[in-house]
Amino acid sequence: MLRFVLFRLLWLVPILVVTLGLTTWLMRVAPGSPFAAEKRVDPQIMQQIERKWGIDKSGWQWFRRYVEGLAVGDLGPSFKVQGRTVNDLLSSAIPVSLTLGLLALFLSLLIGVPAGFLAGLRQNTGWDYGSMAIALVGISLPAFVIGVVLIIFLVFEWEALPVGGWGTVKQLILPAITLAAPFAAVLARLSRAGVLEIVHEDYIRTAKAKGLPRGEIVLKHMVRGAILPVVSYLGPAAAAIFTGSFVVEKLFRIPGMGMHFVNSAINRDFSLILGVVIVYSTFLVCFNLVVDIAYGFLDPRVRLAK
Amino acid sequence: MTVAAPAPPPDETVAGRSLAQDALRRLIRNRAATASAVFLLLLVVACVVVPLLVSHDVQRTAAKFEPPGPSAKTGMFHVFGTDELGRDLFARCFYGGRISLLIGIVATLIAILIGTLYGSIAGYAGGWIDNVMMRIVDILYGVPYMLIVLLIMVAVGKRGLVPIFAALGLFQWLTTARIVRGQVLTYKGREFVLAARTIGAPRGRILVRHLLPNVMGPVIVYSTLMVPSVILQEAFLSYLGLGVQEPHTSWGLLASDGARAINPIRTYWWLLAFPALFLASTLLALNFLGDGLRDAFDPKGKRA
């Protein structure tokens, strides 16, 4: 078990090397400088600036210097956000995205999984078609459309909730719903498929033959098997939810990670991009690890390789 | 020694149905999937034809921001209203559909092509080659895909459609590669492959003629479900201003322009509603069709 965990965590190293290398290379081949401004800058000053940030050297040298910093936990100064380090920017954004993400993940599980079970248990009824149609709409609309529709009705028309910002519980509701919607939809579809997968299994028939009440069959016997596809999706889903969504953060003015994710790429804020990449990949590897371990507990047929 | 005459062709009445024919029969029985396929076909035709008939240009403008109905200024009838430059939204929705569908299909084809090639080579070669190739896929799964797409779009700078195809298509082949490899692995030990090897068929021929046809079912299913996700990703890029550029447009760009035009004082609802309707109904139909195809190809036929 311990060896399995260590092995999986070591897996992070090649992922980071490839991602960071690819990112550095892409930033290098992009024409122009991240410091190009509207005003013309004296070439000598430009040289000074570039030397200060270390991008006068080759991509390889820059990459090496970055990895050396990374080894001691220093992600370097931000290129674009004046006077702030990447550590600083990320440590203020991560708690925000984690809070919102946790709420959204909880919400999407709370809505998606029961809806999927309902659809699966009453296959080909109105319940099935209804909840799956709603789920498909959730998958088929871009987040900005869902968010804007929520704003139009709940904020502009009924004035029930504030439009955005960060700090109060009321401000959390709309962004959490917008962030949760597509995930809830996928979870509903997955758990429906999971229910259909096991509903004809022998152990379910045995439980029925014993005369167990329906509720007990569902809760004790079916949940454990049917939840498996949901659990394996939760790894990548959690990584995506916790790193925040640019659209949601922009619509509701939330100071989270999603903003940095997109803005750093557009502004070519090299060090911030790499910082964001590290956080995302680490989240992904860790959540997938947790999911795999959970899988082993849920499904006795799966045993982790030693 | 005489060569035996070739066996007479099997009697028509007992001819077996191929897997694909069987799947097609099951698909046609699925009403939602059939309706979706018809809808998509009509939509594609409309997206090709309508922009030829109706001008979506700036030139023939009416008034700006007119709601659906006859224009107060010119008297021209605008089914979906006009946008911030006075362009007819009806025509632009169909014109945008061309580009959205094109991006969805081309990027998916690129991804499927790479994935099929990669996965079949890995699966067929087996051994350490397979191992190395699949570990590379595992590593690439950990790369934040959307960030790479953004960086490519920023790096390219000048934005035609080609960079969008490339950025969205070149990095989504991972799942296809896994599916194809799995399929190839299950089939390469079968008797018909052994038979082909025995008569001395070269490797490439075995792969293309004997293995790939068996792989196509799951790949078709997966690509039907990939098109909608690519269209959504294009919408996201357009929302950031990194996707399709004016005067060209796409459903994503139209919808995000509509979303931007929303303010508490005046709601230009049609600018958001119609593009979103097109986007949602197309994606819905593609998802229905993909689900239908998956059920049709599923040999267990659980949901048929």
Interface residues (C-beta under 8 A of the other chain):
Chain A: W11 L12 P14 I15 V18 T19 L22 T23 L26 M27 V29 A30 P31 G32 Q123 L136 V137 I139 S140 L141 P142 A143 F144 V145 G147 V148 V149 I151 I152 V155 F156 L196 H200 T243 F246 V247 F261 V262 A265 I266 R268 I273 V276 V277 Y280 S281 L284 V285
Chain B: D138 I139 L140 G142 V143 P144 M146 L147 I148 L150 L151 I152 V154 A155 G157 P228 L232 A235 F236 Y239 L240 L242 G252 A255 S256 A259 I262 P264 T267 W269 L272 A276 L279 A280 L283 L284 N287 F288 K302 R303
